Amino acid sequence: MAIVLRRRWYAGYDLKEQNRFLIGLVILFLFSLLPVINLRLTLYQTLGERFLYLPSVFSCLLLTYLAAIVIRDRTLLFSILICVLGFYSVRLYQTNRSWSAAARLSRSITDELVDSSTGDHLIILNAPDNLRGVPVFHNGLPEALLYFQNRKRFQQVEIIAFQDLQSALDEAAVSSRAGYLSVHLLNSNDGFVRQEPSECFEAKVQSHDLELLAKPCAANADLFFFSKERMLRWDK
């Protein structure tokens, strides 16, 4: 609204002032974008939104000012404004639902690991990193088992690999052969995003597949894998 009022105050005023203001917004946008431009952010997930807050301020000001200059019809201008607000209201609602689903998932994973484990050494083959860009256990699964429950105490919690989730109901298939374990993600849009060092497995990640060679200490640990919204125990 401030941009629209400013445009009306400067109607018929020196165009140099207007151009300086536009160029200033463009420069501020580019300078605020430079520190995060190499982070490979995606516009279709919420994981990197916090890095784009400042650039989005200047881009919104720039677009609003350009719209106030180009669109002279007040009715058309406010119609576009209502459509934009409606679009972002729907997107905000969808994003809030994703955050709620991720919060429920992080809580249920912790409860299932506590309820299903029999020992104090846990090995998790595939832990959810994020749900459509919303962090689930991007960090902190061992800490969650330590600080947010008091029924069991675990001496060691290992996570072999973290994966993306498009839906909490996405499935993973686990199979074994001659000392090897394989984890295959059935949703082609899911993928393993990173792996962690393990004392009990040699791991190799290939996009949707995780190949594991067991070491002797794996026999003494409880193995779990994530599939269809649940953390399931793998019976050796």
C-alpha positions, -999 to 999 in steps of 0.1 A, spaced: 0 0 0 29 24 8 43 17 -27 9 26 -43 7 58 -23 42 67 -32 35 62 -69 5 86 -67 25 112 -49 52 111 -76 28 110 -105 40 135 -131 72 140 -110 107 137 -123 112 103 -139 148 103 -127 136 99 -91 114 70 -102 142 53 -121 166 57 -92 141 41 -69 136 11 -93 174 6 -97 179 8 -60 154 -20 -54 170 -41 -81 205 -36 -66 192 -44 -31 175 -75 -43 206 -88 -61 229 -80 -31 206 -98 -7 204 -128 -30 241 -132 -36 249 -148 -2 224 -177 -7 224 -181 -45 248 -210 -43 227 -230 -19 206 -248 -46 173 -237 -31 141 -249 -46 109 -228 -49 87 -259 -45 98 -268 -9 98 -249 23 133 -260 35 151 -230 22 125 -203 28 144 -187 57 173 -179 33 150 -160 9 132 -138 34 153 -107 28 155 -110 -10 117 -115 -11 112 -82 6 129 -63 -22 114 -84 -49 79 -78 -36 85 -40 -34 99 -40 -69 70 -59 -84 45 -38 -65 60 -5 -77 62 -18 -113 25 -28 -111 16 6 -97 34 23 -127 20 0 -155 -15 -7 -143 -36 25 -143 -70 9 -137 -76 9 -100 -102 -19 -102 -78 -41 -122 -50 -34 -97 -70 -44 -67 -84 -75 -85 -48 -87 -91 -40 -79 -55 -69 -100 -43 -59 -129 -65 -23 -128 -52 -35 -127 -16 -58 -156 -23 -30 -176 -38 -6 -171 -10 -33 -177 16 -39 -212 1 -1 -218 0 2 -207 36 -25 -231 46 -9 -260 27 25 -252 43 10 -251 78 -5 -286 72 29 -299 61 45 -285 92 18 -301 114 23 -335 96 61 -333 101 56 -325 138 33 -355 143 57 -377 123 87 -367 145 67 -375 176 54 -409 164 89 -420 153 103 -413 188 74 -432 204 77 -462 181 115 -466 186 110 -466 224 81 -490 223 96 -515 198 132 -516 209 146 -544 232 182 -532 237 201 -500 243 218 -499 208 196 -487 179 206 -487 143 182 -468 120 187 -476 83 167 -448 68 155 -418 89 132 -391 74 152 -359 69 123 -338 57 87 -340 45 83 -320 13 110 -297 25 98 -294 61 124 -308 85 114 -340 104 147 -352 118 171 -331 98 190 -331 131 184 -343 166 169 -378 165 193 -392 191 187 -361 212 149 -365 210 153 -401 223 174 -387 252 155 -356 262 118 -361 252 111 -395 268 120 -411 301 109 -447 296 142 -460 282 178 -449 280 199 -458 249 236 -461 250 241 -456 212 218 -445 184 232 -448 148 215 -434 117 228 -449 85 211 -426 60 186 -397 58 159 -395 31 135 -370 15 98 -378 19 70 -366 -5 44 -382 17 44 -397 52 29 -429 36 59 -434 13 72 -469 14 107 -485 17 115 -522 9 142 -540 29 158 -572 17 188 -593 28 212 -616 11 245 -631 23 254 -605 50 241 -576 29 210 -555 35 193 -534 8 168 -505 13 149 -494 -17 126 -463 -18 95 -471 -37 85 -435 -45 107 -423 -74 105 -388 -61 121 -397 -28 158 -400 -24 186 -404 1 201 -370 9 230 -380 30 246 -408 50 263 -410 83 294 -430 94 285 -463 112 305 -487 133 283 -516 123 277 -512 86 295 -502 55 270 -482 35 267 -472 -1 240 -448 -13 227 -446 -49 198 -422 -52 168 -445 -42 189 -474 -30 210 -481 1 234 -511 2 247 -522 35 274 -547 45 270 -558 81 298 -559 106 298 -582 137 285 -555 160 253 -552 140 241 -585 154 238 -569 189 217 -539 178 181 -534 171 176 -525 134 148 -502 123 137 -488 90 111 -462 81 81 -471 58 45 -460 55 45 -435 84 61 -459 108 95 -469 122 95 -507 118 118 -532 134 138 -554 111 141 -590 123 175 -604 115 
